[in-house]
Amino acid sequence: MKVLHLTTVPRGGAGLACIRLHRALLNAGVNSKVLTLIGPEDAGRNIYSVEATDASFSKTIQQFKRKRYFQNWKVRLYGKTPELFSFSGSPWKIEDHPLVKEADIIHLHWVSGMIDIERFFRAVQKPIVWTLHDAWPYSGGFHYENYWNSGKFEALSRKERDIRRSAYSGHAIPVVAPSKYLLDQSAQSRVFEKASFHWVPNSAPADIFHPIEDRDAIRSHYGIQKDDVMWVFGSDELDYFRKGADLLIDAFLSWKTDRVQLVIAGKGDAAKLPVHPRIRFTGHIDSEDSMARLLGAADAVIHTSQEDNMPNVILEALLCGTPVLATPAGGVPEMIRTGENGLLTNDFSVASIRSGFDELLRTVFDRKKIAEDALTRYGDAKQVAKMLEVYRSA
């Protein structure tokens, strides 16, 4: 069985989940390869890139970016470009790539901009599996529902949904989602008319994300005093409204405590973050090992997203034995067992988040049990076994 994963980029939440599944399949003896649109090539790990091999890539992507910029003027919400709206087309003929031709199963991940939906599904007549990481495969172009304004954009969305429905109609696609929330949303959309639906949670490598012994040394590295409480917030993009960094900072700054140090990790403009003696900004952490040490050293991880599927940072924290305080976004409530491995806020308000802070300080968690439970739920072996069942059904 030759499996080819397609993902636009090998980073970000969806790209990382794709690469982790690929590595787990390789470790299980499956012939797995990854083709990305953007990013470096690593043939030694069976990761290949259009950017690295297509001589016309630079010119094509500049043309694509210009087109997308003008298209996005049609879908501006709240005075800014939504995160994210994407049309269904693409200038790249991925369906003609040699890796697509040789594969037995094509496993799509986050492929916005990489494949042209109409052309790809018309050309590829072999089993296609699709893991959903957001709503784009079945929506009218929006990746997240909270940005959707059905009145203003209904005609545009209907056209994009019709393109998808027509393209998928000739394929009995096994649709996979890491959260039951996203799986239910995709089934209710009725865009995948012949699909079967499968719940397969993501995994993270337990040889990297696990409880650590030298927590004090790592905390000291980040300037955390021994008697202080250390909380961590991590996000790929701190500037994204959806990720809720603004909610967290508003709640933290209006909360009266001198016990807690907040460490913020992620891409973003540090100048936009407040200068505060109890807030630290690490910048983006590229290394999984470094992220695992940070999460393992924390007393808790805070996750204030306004919409999400199955955030990698939560399962990583749980594998490290670190409890999570989170807002009830999307599939997040499926991950949190209140009082056992974390807490959920009542809603997305600053007041509710502050109340969560108070409860978090009062609650004692068993870090060993958190890690053991997470390994049972999110271990590589479980994800691989479920995915192999999906491949056999395709």
C-alpha positions in Angstrom: 0.0 0.0 0.0 1.6 3.3 -1.2 0.1 6.3 0.7 0.7 9.8 -0.5 -0.2 12.7 1.8 -0.9 16.1 0.3 -0.6 19.3 2.4 0.0 22.8 1.3 2.6 23.5 3.9 4.4 21.1 6.4 4.0 23.5 9.3 1.1 25.0 11.3 -1.4 22.9 13.1 -2.6 20.9 10.0 0.8 20.5 8.4 2.3 19.3 11.7 -0.5 16.8 12.2 0.1 15.5 8.7 3.8 15.1 9.2 3.3 13.4 12.5 0.9 10.9 11.0 3.3 10.3 8.1 6.1 9.5 10.6 3.9 7.2 12.6 2.9 5.3 9.5 6.6 5.0 8.5 7.4 3.6 11.9 4.6 1.1 11.5 6.1 -0.1 8.2 3.7 1.6 5.9 5.0 3.0 2.5 4.1 6.6 3.2 5.2 9.8 1.4 4.3 13.5 1.7 4.0 16.1 -1.0 3.8 19.7 0.0 3.3 22.8 -2.2 5.5 25.1 -0.1 8.5 24.2 1.9 11.8 22.4 1.8 12.3 18.8 0.5 13.6 16.0 2.7 13.8 12.9 0.6 15.4 11.0 3.4 12.2 11.3 5.4 10.0 10.8 2.3 8.9 14.5 2.2 8.8 16.1 -1.2 8.0 19.6 -2.3 6.6 21.3 -5.4 8.5 24.5 -4.6 11.8 22.6 -4.5 11.4 20.9 -7.9 9.2 23.2 -10.1 11.4 25.7 -11.9 8.4 28.0 -12.6 7.2 27.9 -9.0 8.3 31.4 -8.0 6.5 33.1 -10.9 3.4 31.0 -10.5 3.1 31.7 -6.7 3.5 35.5 -7.2 0.7 35.4 -9.8 -1.4 33.3 -7.4 -0.8 35.7 -4.5 -1.9 38.7 -6.6 -5.0 37.0 -7.7 -5.9 35.9 -4.1 -5.3 39.4 -2.8 -7.8 40.9 -5.2 -10.3 38.0 -4.6 -10.1 38.6 -0.8 -11.4 42.1 -1.2 -14.7 40.4 -2.0 -14.8 38.8 1.4 -13.5 41.3 3.9 -15.2 41.0 7.3 -15.0 43.3 10.3 -12.6 45.6 8.5 -10.0 42.9 7.9 -9.3 39.9 5.7 -10.9 36.9 7.4 -8.7 34.0 8.6 -9.2 32.5 6.2 -11.3 32.4 3.1 -10.0 30.5 0.1 -11.5 29.8 -3.3 -11.5 26.3 -4.7 -9.1 26.8 -7.6 -5.3 26.5 -8.0 -2.9 27.0 -10.8 -0.9 23.9 -10.0 -1.8 20.6 -11.6 -1.0 18.4 -8.7 -3.0 15.6 -10.2 -0.2 15.2 -12.8 2.6 14.9 -10.3 4.6 11.6 -10.5 4.0 10.9 -6.8 0.2 11.2 -7.3 0.5 8.9 -10.3 2.4 6.2 -8.4 0.4 6.2 -5.1 -2.4 3.7 -4.3 -4.1 6.0 -1.9 -4.2 9.8 -1.9 -4.6 11.3 1.6 -5.6 15.0 1.5 -5.0 17.2 4.5 -5.0 21.1 4.4 -4.8 21.6 0.6 -6.2 25.1 0.1 -4.3 26.7 -2.8 -2.5 23.4 -3.6 -5.2 21.5 -5.5 -7.9 22.8 -7.9 -10.9 20.9 -6.5 -12.8 20.6 -9.8 -9.8 19.5 -11.8 -8.2 17.3 -9.2 -11.3 15.2 -8.4 -12.1 14.8 -12.1 -8.6 13.6 -12.9 -7.8 11.3 -10.0 -9.7 8.1 -10.2 -8.1 6.2 -7.3 -9.0 6.1 -3.6 -8.9 9.5 -1.9 -9.0 9.9 1.9 -9.5 13.4 3.4 -8.6 14.4 6.9 -10.3 17.7 7.7 -8.4 20.3 9.8 -11.0 23.1 9.3 -14.3 23.7 7.5 -12.9 24.7 4.1 -13.4 21.3 2.3 -17.2 21.5 2.9 -17.9 25.2 3.4 -18.3 27.9 0.9 -14.7 28.9 1.1 -14.5 29.9 4.8 -12.1 27.9 7.0 -13.8 28.9 10.3 -17.5 29.4 10.9 -17.2 32.3 13.3 -16.2 34.5 10.3 -19.2 33.6 8.3 -21.9 36.2 7.4 -24.5 34.2 5.5 -26.4 37.2 4.4 -23.6 39.2 2.8 -21.7 36.2 1.3 -24.5 33.7 0.6 -24.3 33.9 -3.2 -20.5 33.5 -3.2 -20.6 30.7 -0.7 -23.4 28.8 -2.5 -21.3 28.9 -5.7 -18.2 27.5 -3.9 -20.3 24.8 -2.2 -21.8 23.8 -5.5 -18.3 23.4 -7.0 -17.3 21.1 -4.1 -20.5 19.0 -4.1 -20.2 18.4 -7.9 -16.5 17.5 -7.7 -17.0 15.1 -4.8 -20.1 13.4 -6.3 -18.1 10.8 -8.2 -16.1 9.7 -5.2 -17.0 7.7 -2.1 -14.5 9.7 0.1 -13.7 8.4 3.5 -13.8 11.7 5.4 -11.7 11.8 8.6 -11.8 14.4 11.4 -9.7 14.6 14.6 -12.7 15.9 16.5 -16.3 14.7 16.6 -17.3 18.3 16.4 -15.8 18.8 13.0 -16.9 15.4 11.8 -20.5 16.2 12.7 -20.3 19.6 11.0 -19.0 18.0 7.8 -21.7 15.3 7.8 -24.4 17.9 8.3 -23.2 20.0 5.4 -24.4 17.4 2.9 -21.5 18.4 0.6 -19.9 15.0 0.8 -22.9 13.0 -0.6 -21.3 9.6 -0.9 -18.8 9.9 2.0 -18.2 7.7 5.0 -17.2 9.6 8.2 -14.5 8.5 10.5 -13.3 10.0 13.9 -9.5 9.6 14.2 -7.9 11.9 16.8 -4.4 13.3 16.1 -1.4 12.1 17.9 2.0 13.5 19.0 5.2 11.6 19.5 5.3 10.3 23.1 9.1 9.9 22.9 9.2 13.7 22.8 6.1 14.8 24.6 6.1 13.2 28.1 6.5 14.2 31.7 10.0 15.6 32.5 12.1 15.5 35.6 14.1 18.8 35.4 11.1 21.1 35.6 12.8 23.6 37.9 15.8 24.0 35.6 13.6 24.7 32.6 11.5 27.2 34.6 14.7 28.9 35.7 15.7 29.2 32.0 12.5 31.3 31.4 13.1 33.4 34.5 10.5 31.8 36.7 11.2 31.9 40.4 10.8 28.6 42.3 7.7 29.8 44.3 5.9 31.3 41.3 3.2 29.6 39.2 4.0 29.2 35.5 1.3 29.2 32.9 2.0 28.8 29.2 0.0 30.1 26.1 1.2 28.8 22.7 -0.1 29.6 19.3 1.4 29.5 15.7 0.1 33.0 15.0 -0.5 35.2 18.0 -2.1 37.9 15.8 -5.0 35.7 14.6 -8.2 36.8 16.2 -9.4 33.2 16.3 -6.5 32.1 18.6 -7.7 34.4 21.4 -4.4 35.9 22.5 -6.2 39.2 23.0 -8.8 37.6 25.3 -6.0 36.0 27.4 -4.0 39.2 27.8 -7.1 41.2 28.6 -8.1 38.6 31.3 -4.6 38.4 32.7 -4.0 42.1 32.9 -7.4 42.7 34.7 -6.9 39.8 37.1 -5.3 40.6 40.4 -2.5 38.2 41.4 1.2 38.3 42.1 1.7 34.5 42.0 1.4 33.7 38.3 4.0 34.1 35.5 2.6 33.9 32.0 4.9 32.6 29.2 3.6 33.3 25.7 5.1 31.4 22.8 4.3 31.9 19.1 4.8 34.0 16.0 3.6 37.6 16.3 4.7 41.1 16.8 6.2 41.4 20.2 5.7 45.1 20.1 2.0 44.5 20.3 2.3 42.6 23.6 2.1 44.5 26.8 5.2 45.2 28.8 4.4 43.6 32.1 6.6 42.1 34.8 4.6 38.8 34.8 4.4 38.3 31.1 7.2 36.7 29.1 7.4 36.3 25.3 9.6 33.6 23.8 8.8 34.1 20.2 8.2 31.2 17.9 9.5 27.8 19.1 10.4 25.7 16.1 11.8 22.6 17.9 9.4 20.0 19.2 11.9 19.1 21.9 12.0 22.7 23.1 8.2 23.0 23.0 7.9 19.7 25.0 10.3 21.0 27.7 8.3 24.3 27.9 5.0 22.5 28.2 6.3 19.9 30.6 7.7 22.7 32.9 4.5 24.6 33.1 2.0 24.3 35.9 -0.8 24.7 33.3 -1.4 25.5 29.7 -4.0 28.2 28.8 -5.9 27.9 25.6 -8.4 30.7 24.8 -9.2 30.0 21.1 -12.6 31.2 19.8 -12.9 28.4 17.3 -10.8 25.2 16.9 -10.8 21.6 15.7 -8.3 19.6 17.9 -5.4 21.9 18.9 -2.0 20.2 18.9 -0.8 22.2 21.9 -3.5 20.7 24.1 -2.7 17.1 23.3 1.0 17.9 23.6 0.5 19.5 27.0 -1.6 16.5 28.2 1.0 14.0 27.1 3.5 16.0 29.2 1.1 15.7 32.2 0.3 19.4 32.2 -3.4 20.4 32.9 -5.1 22.8 30.5 -7.5 25.6 31.1 -9.4 26.1 27.8 -12.4 27.9 26.3 -15.2 25.6 25.0 -14.2 26.0 21.3 -15.1 23.4 18.7 -13.6 20.1 19.5 -11.8 21.3 22.6 -14.4 20.1 25.1 -13.8 16.5 23.8 -10.2 16.7 25.0 -10.8 18.2 28.5 -12.1 16.1 31.4 -13.0 18.7 33.9 -11.1 18.4 37.2 -9.1 15.5 35.9 -6.9 16.9 33.1 -8.0 20.5 33.1 -10.9 23.0 33.2 -13.2 24.6 30.7 -14.5 28.2 31.0 -18.2 28.7 30.8 -17.9 30.9 27.7 -15.5 33.1 25.8 -15.7 36.2 27.9 -12.9 37.8 29.8 -14.9 37.4 33.0 -15.3 33.7 32.5 -11.6 33.3 31.7 -10.7 35.2 34.9 -13.0 32.8 36.9 -11.2 29.9 35.2 -7.9 31.4 36.5 -9.2 31.4 40.1 -10.4 27.8 39.8 -7.2 26.7 38.2 -5.2 27.9 41.2 -7.6 26.1 43.6 -7.5 22.7 41.7 -4.9 20.0 42.3 -4.2 17.7 39.3 -2.4 14.3 39.1 0.1 14.9 36.4 1.0 11.2 36.1 -2.6 10.3 35.5 -3.0 13.1 33.0 0.0 11.8 31.0 -1.1 8.1 31.2 -4.7 9.0 30.0 -3.3 11.2 27.2 -1.1 8.4 26.0 -4.0 6.0 25.8 -6.1 8.5 23.9 -3.5 10.1 21.6 -0.7 7.6 21.2 0.8 7.0 17.7 -0.3 3.3 17.6 -3.9 4.1 18.1 -4.0 6.7 15.3 -2.2 4.4 12.9 -4.5 1.4 13.6 -7.6 3.6 13.0 -6.1 5.1 9.9 -5.2 1.7 8.4 -8.9 0.7 8.8 -9.9 3.8 6.9 -7.4 3.1 4.1 -8.8 -0.5 3.8 -12.3 0.9 3.5 -11.4 3.4 0.7 
